[in-house]
Amino acid sequence: MTIRQQLGATLLEFLIGFMIAGILVALAVPSFRDWIMNTQVRTASDGIKDGLQFARAEAVRRNTPVRWRMPTDGEAGWVVEALDRGAGTWTQVQQRVSAEGTPNVVVTASQTTVTFLGTGTVTPTPTAAITYGISNPNGGDCQTASGDGSVRCLRVTVSSGGQIRMCDPVLPAGSAAAC
């Protein structure tokens, strides 16, 4: 008696495999969508924080006023400009357009321009921390402490002394990353 070895798969085995793969993809799509929305918020927050830190470092390095500004209110793009004291004009040093990885993000700013002095402090001295709230309305509402909302919104703050930090408004007060 000879034993035949099967070299391929039957049509039924392929169909079962495709059905299982389809079910797994259908279960993963909502989580993947939330991950993309949260990643866009994180990318925009990192970009704003990095731009502000760059502007502060340039002000200290050049020992001259350097400003960070949002060219379009509500978008995640920014421009860093240094003051040319001789000409009395602002010269662009660096910029980031909002379309770089964060097309759906909305930024709510308490102030659209921050000027750092050569000492690294902010001028004019703000009465409260300057805040930039970053959200992604295409992904839904921001998460709250009670667990509502699907997007993890973040905040970037600038103190009058020039300290720049990114924080999560949902975290409890004792957490290092809390606002």
N, C-alpha and C positions, 0 to 999 in steps of 0.2 A: 504494500500500500504506500502510495506517495503522498506526501504532505505538501499542499500548496501554500505558499506564503503570499499574503496579501501585500501588494506594493503601494497601494494608494488608499484613499479614503472614499467612502461611499457618499452619495449625494445627501443622504440623511444626516451623516456625521457633519458635513459642511454646513447644512442648514441649522443644526443644533448649535454649532460653534458660532455662527453668525448671530443667532438669537441671543446667546449668552453675551457676546460682545456688545450687541445693541442695547441690552438691558444695562450693562455696566456703564456704557457711554451715557445713556439717559440719566443714570443716577449721578454721574460725575459732572454733568454740564452745569447745574446750578452752583455747585461748589467752585467750579473753575471760573464761572462768571464773577462770583463774589471775590475770588482771589485776584482776578484782573482789575476789578474796580478798586480794591484795597491797595494793590500794587501801584496803580496810577496816583492815588492819594499820597502814598509813601514817597514815590519818586518826586512829585511836586514839592512835598514838604522838605525832602533832602535838598532839592535844587534851591529853594528859597533860603534855607538855612546856610547852605554852602555859599550862595551869592552874598548874603549878609556878612558871613565870616570873611569872605574874600575882600569885600569893601572895607571892613574894619582893619584887616591886615594891611591893605594898601594904604589906608590913611596913616597908620603907624609907620609903615616903611617909608612913605614919601614925606611924612610930617606935614601934611596938608589936608584940607577937607576933601573927603571922598563921599559921594552919595550913591545910595542904592535906591532905585525907583522902579515902580511897575509902569511900563509904558501904556498898558491898557488896563483899566480898572476891572477886576474880577478874573483876570487870567493869571496863569502861573509864570509868565515870562518876566524878565527883569533886565535892567541895564545898570552897570556900574560906571560912574563918571568921576574923574578927578578934576579939581579946580586948578586951572592955570592962573596963578596969581598975577602974572605979568599982563596977560590979556583980559583977565576977569571973566573967562568963559569956562564952561565945563567940557572936558575932552573925554570921549568914550574910551573906557579901558577894556571892558568885556561885556557881553550880553548873552542871554539865553532866551530863545523864543519859546512860547508856551506849547508849541506843537511837538517839542522834543519829548515824546513818551508820555505826555500828560494832556491829551486833547480834550478830555471830558471834565477836567478838574475846574472847580470854581474856587476863587480865593476871596474871602471877605477880609478887608484890611481896615484897621483903625487909623492907619496913616499910610499913604502910598509912597512916600519918600522918606528915607532915613539918611541923615548926614552924620558921618563920623568925623571927629577931629583927629589931629595927629596923636592925641593921647589915647585914642580908642573910645572916647566917650561920645554920647549922642548930643547933637545940638539942633535946635534948641532943646533944652532939657524937658522931657515929657513929664507930665504930672503922674502918669501911670505907665505901665509897661505897654509897648507897642505890640499889637497882636495881629497875626495873620492866621485866619481859620481856613483850613483846606478841606473841601468836601467834594464828593462826586455825585451830583444829583441824578445822573443816569443809572447809578447803582441802587438808588433808594435813599432812605433817611439815614442819618448818622446814628450810630449805636449810642445807647444811653446806659446809665449805670444799672438800670433794671433789665437790660438785655434786649430792648427793642431796637430795631433798625438793622440794616444789613451791611452798612459801610462803616469802617473804622476811621472816622475823621480825626485829623491831627491839628495841632496848633504850633506855630512858631512864635516865640516872644523875644523882644529886645528890651532890655532894661535901660534905664537912663545912664548907667555906667558902661553900657556897651555889651553886656553879657547876652549871648544869643543861645537859645535852647529850643529844642523841639519837645513837645509834651503831648500826652494823651489825656483829653478832658474827661474820659470815662473812668480812668483809674482812681482808686481811693487816695485820699490825702497823704497817707503814709508812704506811698510808692515813690521811688526816685524818678520815675518817668511821668508822674502826675503833674497836672498844671497847677 
